[in-house]
Amino acid sequence: MDLYENIMKRKSTRRFLMEPLSADAMDRVRKEADGAPKLFENLPVEFLIVEDGEKLYGRMSGIIGTYGKVKAPHYIIVAAGKKPGFRQAAGYSLEHLVLAINNLGIATCITAGGLAAEDLEGLAELKEDMLLVAAIAFGPPEVPEELYAAQRYHKRKPLPDLVLMGLVKRKYKDIFDAARLAPSYMNTQPWRFVIEDERIHLFRARMGFIKNALLKSNNKIDIGIALAHMVIAIRHKGLRFSLKSEPIEYQEAEYVVTIELKGHSVRKERSS
Ligand SMILES: Cc1cc2nc3c(=O)[nH]c(=O)nc-3n(C[C@H](O)[C@H](O)[C@H](O)COP(=O)(O)O)c2cc1C
């Protein structure tokens, strides 16, 4: 199973077995964290593994009820450099990691907002120039069958609701479906698309005032995650592409980036 297939299988797990992973499994998680791709060369994204999940959990606060507070034996703290686009960059890298460690049979749940930098004291070293963006709760699932999504598990908006303008060519539908299945903060699915021939312009939906206050900037992380799913799908199809900035104004959504598709590469690329 490559990362592309896992887009269809991945789901959030909120009930973990509170038992540590084996040293071998933890090594593999570290290896995946070290190898996770970056969105921008000059924007660092770091993963700090907290093995003592119980201790960190005790310092977390819930956002709405217990949202933001998922109890797990281990966590990965996701940190990014203080530069524009840091949340998108963090989302892009963290989703590659989530899919990769899910592939190892390890359950995950992304969380955001329940932790502050001070909460990491004695558990992980956050560098001064890095910002805490999110955390990934991970470990063995309490119920093994719940590790992967059953058919029709994902509750997602239909594709027509996400396309602001343009037509989805059949040959590119998988790319949009991959984006649709992305996990998002409170499942808000903020990704929107404008399609012009071989160019897909990715947008972030503008929410109302109250929703915006609630979501803070977490839906910027979601956009990075959706972009990761699209890039994984594009590579899986053996297509070449480039990312560009071609800002377009839309009332209902904020422009993020343009993906220009360039036909098949000679050799089908690996999906990760
Ligand atoms: C940036 C981000 C933050 C999230 N924060 C939380 C959280 O704090 N608590 C939680 O239970 N789930 C959290 N989630 C998981 C989402 O609720 C979940 O992805 C969404 O409901 C879709 O479900 P699925 O991941 O099972 O497909 C978060 C997801 C993302 C992308």
The ligand as an SDF file (V2000), in Angstrom:
LIG
                    3D

 31 33  0  0  0  0  0  0  0  0999 V2000
   -5.5890   20.7680   11.7010 C   0  0  0  0  0  0  0  0  0  0  0  0
   -6.4710   19.7140   12.3230 C   0  0  0  0  0  0  0  0  0  0  0  0
   -6.7590   19.7610   13.6750 C   0  0  0  0  0  0  0  0  0  0  0  0
   -7.5600   18.7840   14.2560 C   0  0  0  0  0  0  0  0  0  0  0  0
   -7.7960   18.8440   15.5950 N   0  0  0  0  0  0  0  0  0  0  0  0
   -8.5260   17.8710   16.1900 C   0  0  0  0  0  0  0  0  0  0  0  0
   -8.7220   17.8900   17.5950 C   0  0  0  0  0  0  0  0  0  0  0  0
   -8.2280   18.7750   18.2800 O   0  0  0  0  0  0  0  0  0  0  0  0
   -9.4500   16.8990   18.1550 N   0  0  0  0  0  0  0  0  0  0  0  0
  -10.0100   15.8840   17.4090 C   0  0  0  0  0  0  0  0  0  0  0  0
  -10.6710   15.0120   17.9630 O   0  0  0  0  0  0  0  0  0  0  0  0
   -9.8390   15.8430   16.0510 N   0  0  0  0  0  0  0  0  0  0  0  0
   -9.0970   16.7990   15.4400 C   0  0  0  0  0  0  0  0  0  0  0  0
   -8.8820   16.7620   14.0900 N   0  0  0  0  0  0  0  0  0  0  0  0
   -9.4440   15.6560   13.2920 C   0  0  0  0  0  0  0  0  0  0  0  0
  -10.6690   16.0880   12.4790 C   0  0  0  0  0  0  0  0  0  0  0  0
  -11.7650   16.2950   13.3280 O   0  0  0  0  0  0  0  0  0  0  0  0
  -10.9470   15.0060   11.4270 C   0  0  0  0  0  0  0  0  0  0  0  0
   -9.8690   14.9750   10.5260 O   0  0  0  0  0  0  0  0  0  0  0  0
  -12.2210   15.2550   10.6450 C   0  0  0  0  0  0  0  0  0  0  0  0
  -13.3370   15.2130   11.5010 O   0  0  0  0  0  0  0  0  0  0  0  0
  -12.4180   14.2090    9.5270 C   0  0  0  0  0  0  0  0  0  0  0  0
  -12.4040   12.8970   10.0320 O   0  0  0  0  0  0  0  0  0  0  0  0
  -11.3270   11.8290    9.5570 P   0  0  0  0  0  0  0  0  0  0  0  0
   -9.9610   12.3810    9.8780 O   0  0  0  0  0  0  0  0  0  0  0  0
  -11.6090   10.5970   10.3730 O   0  0  0  0  0  0  0  0  0  0  0  0
  -11.4840   11.6090    8.0850 O   0  0  0  0  0  0  0  0  0  0  0  0
   -8.0920   17.7280   13.4720 C   0  0  0  0  0  0  0  0  0  0  0  0
   -7.7870   17.6810   12.1060 C   0  0  0  0  0  0  0  0  0  0  0  0
   -6.9840   18.6520   11.5360 C   0  0  0  0  0  0  0  0  0  0  0  0
   -6.6540   18.5660   10.0860 C   0  0  0  0  0  0  0  0  0  0  0  0
  1  2  1  0
  2  3  1  0
  2 30  2  0
  3  4  2  0
  4  5  1  0
  4 28  1  0
  5  6  2  0
  6  7  1  0
  6 13  1  0
  7  8  2  0
  7  9  1  0
  9 10  1  0
 10 11  2  0
 10 12  1  0
 12 13  2  0
 13 14  1  0
 14 15  1  0
 14 28  1  0
 15 16  1  0
 16 17  1  0
 16 18  1  0
 18 19  1  0
 18 20  1  0
 20 21  1  0
 20 22  1  0
 22 23  1  0
 23 24  1  0
 24 25  2  0
 24 26  1  0
 24 27  1  0
 28 29  2  0
 29 30  1  0
 30 31  1  0
M  END
$$$$
